[in-house]
Amino acid sequence: MRTSCYLKIIRISLFTYVLLSLNLFSQIKTVFPSLHAQTVPKISIGLVKGRFDQIEQLLDYYKIPYELIPFSDLEKKYALKKFHAVFFPCGTGRSLESNISVSASGYHIQQVQLKDLQKKINMSALSENIREFIENGGSGYFSDFSIDLVQRTYNCFEFYHDFPNLGISGKYSIKLSELLHSAINKKNIDVYMPHEGWVLIKRVNNGNTLAEGIANTPKGELNAIIISLLTRGKGEIIYSSYHSASKGDEIMRALIYRISKKSYLSYHMDEIKKWNQNPTSEIIDAILPGESVRTHRLTLTKGNNTIYFFAESGFFQVDLFTNAKQLVISKDTGKNIFSIDVHAIDPGEYFLSIYGNGNYLYVPYAIVVASGRRIIPYITPGRVLLGILALFIISVIITTYQLSHPKEIAGRIRR
């Protein structure tokens, strides 16, 4: 009789523990699918051609493949479905000259006339497609005159005197946010705005400023938000009044890699969630021909930090320096995916140098720095409470049984 009672308690306790464990495992499997199959993300990139921002020249230079999207296709329901990232550069849409027909003989113009009216684009459908694309996890780049596409979709910008095109051409010094500062290792940088009437933003609602400066306008000097980042749903938008096709432009480089390869960051975020750490720096870049090293600024907190590195291929060495140029770590990993734990005595600014070997040129890499110890994976307050709950339920079952069978228990004790 005593043995059967013990067996009942053990069976009930084990059954309860198994149910709770299965529930916990299913949560882990759902939240962290990459733990079961870690593969290089397949990324599809789209480009809507712009008349004033030839960003395709930089995409070609960086060897980032893309597919052209006709502007007229953007109103179609599934136009953006297959893409992870889409570029909407300055001057998208039909040009005015495309509606004009010119007849000439030799050097003499004989006739100029308007073509038949082209089919009008359903802008409401286009905006809804952009909204769905972004909020389902897509990344979008919009520059200068393509602001109408963002504003129509999210109405997120405010302008001085309710007029966007106040910017005057010229050279300006702009201040960079933490995200761009880390990527290009500069806090301030000079940019050239090549034309009059560039879009000058006063305020971004529910967004972050990545770059700003004082700009000349017909109304005098005004503070201008030059580059902004908006998170909507699972995706993000980078809007930039500034654009350039120069191969040496560090800002364009940072923006292009951020938009086109942002999904690489999710590879790190799975690991960061696994260890319940807090991310402090994010960088996406590549080593290009003529470069022997790339150096990025990182923010480390006092104590334990982890540097996560992911690249499609190649082998990489990393050197970490303090702000005083003292070497902290030098590691030739011989890998393209790795993590390094760093104990920072002093919090603040550090510099990470990246060296490549093998097939590393043009290979995008993503770096995320996260703070916190890596001791036991998946230990979060919620999961600790779940364990405590399991023990509590087992204790209640045993106590209830003892109270409902006092004679049996008392008899066992007397024996």
Helices and strands as residue ranges (DSSP letters): H 2-31, G 33-35, E 45-47, H 55-61, E 67-68, G 71-75, E 85-88, G 96-99, E 100-105, E 108-114, H 123-135, E 139-143, G 144-146, H 147-154, E 157-158, G 160-162, E 170-176, H 178-184, E 188-193, E 203-204, E 208-217, E 220-232, E 235-240, H 250-260, H 264-274, E 278-285, E 294-300, E 303-311, E 315-322, E 327-335, E 337-344, E 348-357, E 365-371, H 381-404, H 406-414
